[in-house]
Amino acid sequence: MEMGSGAFFQPGSANLTNDAVLFLKDVADLLKEPRYLGFQIEVTGHTDDSPISSPRFPSNWELAAGRAIAVVRFFGALGVDPDQKRMRAISYGDTKPKLPNNDDAGNPIEENRQANRRIEIRVFPKYSRVF
């Protein structure tokens, strides 16, 4: 699953929005079903290449990590995996864009930057991937 961070977080923040909470509650209910108990849950955070520098998030790495961690913690709080032994939060910062952030002349492409700011949730069998 892929969610654009614009609907899930305010700019420069890792606090879940009300829309994110509603959506992630539904996802959490699915992940608690017995058929998913043997599955790993990987949450990855991505940003665009716009620089950020705040006391809480000195770079895009920390912002993307904070967002991924917020989702993992939220799932844990809802009982998906309270010990968080089968969940992972990963930050890619701006290193894995879906689309180019800038055109050939170096001008920002805002639609692409928006697409690059995202959270991805991957659910896969426990032993199908090495961490």
N, C-alpha and C positions, 0 to 999 in steps of 0.2 A: 504494500500500500504506500502511496506517496501523497503527502499533504503539503500544500503550499504554506510556508510559514506565515504569510500575511494574515491568514484566517486563524492561525493558532497562537501567534505571538505579536505583541506590539513591536514596532521597530526598536532594535537595540535591547530587547528584553527576552528573558527566558521564562517569564510568567505566562502560564496558559490562559488564553482568553475563555470567556464563557462558552463560545461556540466550540472551542477545542475540548473543553471539559465534557460537553454533551456528546460529542462525537466519540471521544476516547472512552467514555463509559460504555457505549455500545460495543466498541472493539474489545474492551476488557471483559465484558460479559461473554463474548465469543471465545476469547482466549482461556477463560476459566472452564470451558466445557471439557468433559473427559477426553474427547478425541484429540485435544491439543496438549494434554499434559506431558506427552513425550517430546514436545517440540521446543526448540530454542527460539527466543525472541530477540531480534537485533534491531535496535533503533539507531539510525544514523542521522546526524545533523549536518546540513550543508548551508553555506552562505554564498552571496555573490562576492565580488572582489572590491566592494566599497570599503574603504578603511574604517575601522571602528577602534576607538580607544577610550574606554571608560574605566573607572576604578574596578568595577566588577568584571568587565570584559576587555582586557587590553588588546585583544586581537580577534579576528574571525574564528580562530581555532577555539578560543574559550567560549565565544557566543554559541557556536554550533554544538560544542560539548554541553554547555548549560541547557540548551534546548533538548538535546537527546536525553540527558539525565532527567530533566523535568518529566518527560514522558515515561521513562522507566520507573521513576519514583511514584508517579501517579498510578501506573499499573500496579505497582507493589502495594500501594495504599488501598487499592480496591481488591486486593487478594489474588491477583493474577499469579504472583510468585512472591510471597512476602519476604522470603530470604534472598530473593533476586539471584538465585543460583543458575537460572536458565535464561536470564536476560542480560543483554549487553548494550551499553551506550557507547557509540563511536562518533568521533568528530572528524569530518573531512574538511571543515572550514570551506575555503574557496577552491580547493584543489581538484574537485571533480564536478565541474559545471556540466549541466545538461546541454547548454547552448552557450555560444560565445557571449561574454559580458560586454564586449566592445566590437564595433565594426572595424574594417580594415584601416580606417583613418584614426582609430583610437577613441572614437566617440562612444559614450555609453549607449547601450541598447536596453532601455528600461524594461521592456517586456521580457527580454531574456534574463536580465538580472532578477526580475520577480520570479521567473520560473526556476532559477538556480537556488533561491532561498526556499529550502524545503526540509521536511523530515520524512524519512523513509522507515517503514516498519516491515521487516522481513520475518516470516515465520517458516521454520524448516525443521525437518526431523533432527533430533538431537545429535545423531552421529553422522550426519551428512556433510559436516563442515568442521574444519579445524580452526580453532581460535588462536 
